[in-house]
């Protein structure tokens, strides 16, 4: 499952990459990966992003958008 990036056209993502995008729910995910460096993710902060995860979920930030101490891992 791929969460919906608000700046990506869902039809284009399906056509170009075969991805079915969905709207993120709260408390639903075991892992969350921040894979794009949009300012919106910085504004939401780790707590706002973690709200979409289950209590024991992990948050990975591959674009260094969030402060290091607020995420579980980086590449």
Residue pairs with C-beta under 8 A, 6 or more apart in sequence:
1 20
1 22
2 13
2 19
2 20
2 21
2 22
3 21
3 22
3 23
3 24
3 52
4 10
4 21
4 22
4 23
4 24
5 21
5 36
5 38
6 40
7 38
8 21
10 21
13 19
13 21
14 20
14 21
24 52
25 52
26 51
26 52
27 51
27 52
27 53
27 54
27 55
28 52
28 53
28 54
29 52
29 53
29 54
29 57
30 53
30 54
30 56
30 57
30 58
31 53
31 57
31 58
31 59
31 60
32 49
32 50
32 52
32 53
32 57
32 58
32 59
32 60
33 60
33 61
33 62
34 41
34 49
34 59
34 60
34 61
34 62
34 63
34 65
34 66
34 71
35 62
35 63
36 63
37 63
37 64
37 65
38 65
41 49
41 65
41 66
42 65
42 66
45 66
45 70
46 59
46 66
46 67
46 70
46 71
47 70
49 59
49 66
50 57
50 59
53 59
58 72
58 73
59 66
59 70
59 71
59 72
59 73
60 71
60 72
60 73
60 74
60 75
61 71
61 73
61 74
62 74
62 75
64 74
68 74
